[in-house]
Each structure stands twice: as structure tokens, then as C-alpha cells.
């Protein structure tokens, strides 16, 4: 059962199709989208099917799904579609780049999208429905809850727990033995040295412009 359908008809679905086509054993046969968002019958040269008609046209005993939706609404939109598909009887694949370094005794759930140059150390547990963009470090004995999104080049040290539905921004750093509560936003460049509270946003200070302009700099 290597024949799959990808949910979506936007940029992330396009990116997912490219990765799957060039770096996996899966064969994408069609795309699917909710009826209200369907604007065409074709996407990337393949049929674009209404999600509401999916079980009739592509039954779950013959096809699997991949749902690479973004972090919209704190990943809730992706989680909702994940559970809808499960209730329809579909199994979901996970894509792990051949250029990611996944150490032994690591567990990865369903419908995960793990891109290149990630280093995932031993004894890491990654839940269902997570997207881990390129170039991150996840330290040993850490856990990533269900429905998380980790943007590029973050450092998650050892024995860190990331709560479900959280977003970890680019170039953020989380010290070892930290608990990130559920539904957190860890902003770009943030440094987390203490446990966090649920549903909070933790942001770094933005860099401010200097008083002089670039034309006045002497090299």
C-alpha cells in the first residue's frame, strides 16, 4: 500500500509532493481538499478530489493519506483533519527525509513530516501529526507532543518535553530538562531557561537599528 493521497492544494502540499516524489517509496495518486476550498480539478498534474468524496473514490483499504497542513490556529486545523481522516478509516504515512539523522531507539508517530538535516538523538519520542522543518537538533530523551510544528534551526536540548499543539520558532534554544507547556508559541530566536506556562507566547527582543546608517560605516 504505497499509493497515497496528499491533503491540500497550496505551498506545503506542493513541497510535500516534491519530497515524496524524489525521496520516498510512496506514489502520490491524487490530492484532496475540502469542497469549499476546491478551485480546480487538477493540482500538480494529478486529480484534486473533494475530501467529502474521498472514501468512495479512494477507499481507505487501498490508499493512505498524508496531511501536511501548516501551523494555522496553533496546529488545530491540522489536528482536526487528522482525526477526521482517522474516523474515516484512513491510515497515514510519515515522511522522514533520507538526509535526516535519526538515531536508534527513537519513536515517530503517524503523519509526521521530518525534513532534511534534522539531528534526532536516541530515546526521542515524537508524537502524531508533527511537522519538523529542516535543520533542527532534538536532544536525547526528549519528547515532542502530538500536533507540534518545529521551524528550522531550533535547538531542543536533552530531556526536554514539548507540549502538544506547540510551535517552536526558527533559531530558538531550549535548555535541557525544560518542560514546554501545551499550546506554546516559542518565538524566533527565543531562549528558554525555565519551564513555561500553557497557552503562552515567549518571544525574543527584536534587533533595533543603530543610530548611524550603512552609508556612514567605514570598513
WOBEL-V59828 format. One record per residue. N is the residue number from 1. PSI is psi in whole degrees, 0 to 359 (NA if undefined). OMEGA is omega in degrees with one decimal (NA if undefined). NEAR is the number of other ideal C-beta (glycine too) atoms within 12 Angstrom. Layout:
# WOBEL-V59828
n:psi:omega:near
N:PSI:OMEGA:NEAR
N:PSI:OMEGA:NEAR
This chain:
# WOBEL-V59828
n:psi:omega:near
1:67:177.4:20
2:0:177.2:15
3:125:-175.1:23
4:166:170.1:37
5:145:176.9:46
6:132:175.4:49
7:131:176.3:45
8:160:177.6:36
9:38:179.7:32
10:201:-173.1:22
11:316:-177.0:15
12:323:174.8:29
13:321:177.4:32
14:313:178.3:21
15:315:179.9:28
16:318:-179.7:42
17:320:179.0:35
18:313:178.7:20
19:313:-177.8:32
20:325:-178.1:35
21:329:-173.0:21
22:352:-173.5:17
23:44:176.4:20
24:170:176.5:24
25:2:-174.7:17
26:145:178.8:27
27:111:178.8:20
28:121:-177.5:38
29:340:-178.9:29
30:166:170.7:33
31:159:177.8:40
32:148:-177.8:42
33:154:176.0:31
34:144:-174.9:25
35:320:-175.3:14
36:341:-178.9:9
37:1:-176.5:22
38:122:-178.7:21
39:354:-177.1:15
40:168:176.1:16
41:355:-175.3:16
42:141:172.5:15
43:125:-178.9:28
44:37:175.9:24
45:8:-179.4:15
46:158:178.4:26
47:141:173.2:24
48:113:-168.5:33
49:141:172.9:31
50:131:-178.8:26
51:327:-178.5:33
52:339:-179.6:17
53:7:-167.5:20
54:315:-175.0:34
55:331:179.2:23
56:321:-174.7:14
57:326:-178.0:19
58:80:-172.2:32
59:149:-174.8:18
60:347:175.4:23
61:353:-178.8:13
62:344:-175.9:19
63:152:173.8:32
64:169:-177.3:36
65:156:168.7:44
66:128:-172.1:44
67:81:-177.7:47
68:66:-179.2:45
69:151:-176.9:40
70:189:-177.1:27
71:18:-178.3:32
72:138:179.0:20
73:44:178.1:18
74:41:177.2:26
75:4:-176.1:39
76:324:179.7:25
77:317:178.5:26
78:320:179.0:37
79:318:179.9:33
80:315:-179.2:23
81:326:176.3:35
82:312:-177.9:37
83:327:174.6:21
84:314:-179.6:25
85:321:177.8:36
86:318:179.2:22
87:336:175.9:12
88:353:176.4:28
89:6:-176.5:18
90:140:163.5:32
91:152:-179.3:24
92:143:178.9:35
93:164:164.4:37
94:143:174.7:36
95:128:175.8:39
96:119:-178.6:30
97:142:175.5:30
98:346:179.0:18
99:7:172.1:17
100:146:178.7:32
101:103:-179.0:22
102:114:-176.9:27
103:162:-179.1:21
104:159:177.6:12
105:37:171.4:14
106:139:178.4:29
107:138:-177.8:23
108:130:-175.0:30
109:193:179.9:31
110:154:172.9:28
111:43:174.7:40
112:146:-177.8:41
113:102:-172.9:46
114:115:-171.3:41
115:186:-169.8:34
116:157:172.9:24
117:19:168.3:20
118:139:173.1:39
119:114:-178.8:28
120:112:-171.5:38
121:173:-176.2:29
122:152:174.1:19
123:22:173.8:20
124:140:175.7:40
125:120:177.7:28
126:124:-175.4:38
127:192:179.9:33
128:150:163.9:32
129:38:-179.9:42
130:144:172.1:48
131:125:178.6:45
132:103:-175.2:44
133:185:-166.9:34
134:149:165.2:24
135:29:179.3:25
136:162:171.8:42
137:125:175.0:32
138:115:-172.3:41
139:163:-175.4:31
140:147:176.7:24
141:25:175.4:23
142:162:178.3:40
143:137:177.1:32
144:120:-176.8:43
145:172:178.8:33
146:148:169.6:31
147:38:177.1:40
148:160:174.4:48
149:122:178.3:44
150:115:179.7:45
151:183:-168.8:30
152:149:167.8:23
153:32:170.1:24
154:154:176.5:40
155:114:176.6:32
156:111:-172.4:42
157:181:-176.2:28
158:151:176.5:23
159:35:175.4:22
160:142:174.5:39
161:122:178.5:32
162:120:-177.1:45
163:156:-176.5:33
164:152:178.3:32
165:15:-177.6:35
166:157:175.7:46
167:126:178.8:43
168:118:-171.8:45
169:169:-176.9:33
170:140:175.4:23
171:22:175.0:23
172:158:-178.1:37
173:129:178.6:28
174:120:-178.5:39
175:161:-179.9:23
176:154:176.8:22
177:32:179.0:20
178:144:172.4:32
179:116:173.0:25
180:119:-176.1:42
181:168:-176.9:25
182:153:178.4:28
183:39:173.3:29
184:149:164.2:38
185:116:174.2:34
186:108:-169.9:38
187:168:-179.9:26
188:130:176.7:24
189:7:-178.9:22
190:149:176.1:32
191:117:-176.1:22
192:116:-177.7:37
193:354:179.9:17
194:161:175.3:16
195:149:-176.9:20
196:170:177.6:30
197:153:-176.4:18
198:146:173.0:19
199:30:-179.9:18
200:159:175.0:23
201:127:179.2:21
202:117:-173.1:30
203:151:174.3:18
204:159:174.4:19
205:132:179.0:11
206:146:176.2:10
207:130:-179.6:8
208:151:178.7:6
209:147:176.2:8
210:168:-178.4:9
211:324:-179.0:7
212:163:179.0:9
213:167:-177.3:8
214:333:179.4:9
215:341:-176.9:7
216:358:-180.0:9
217:133:175.3:9
218:121:-176.4:6
219:NA:NA:5
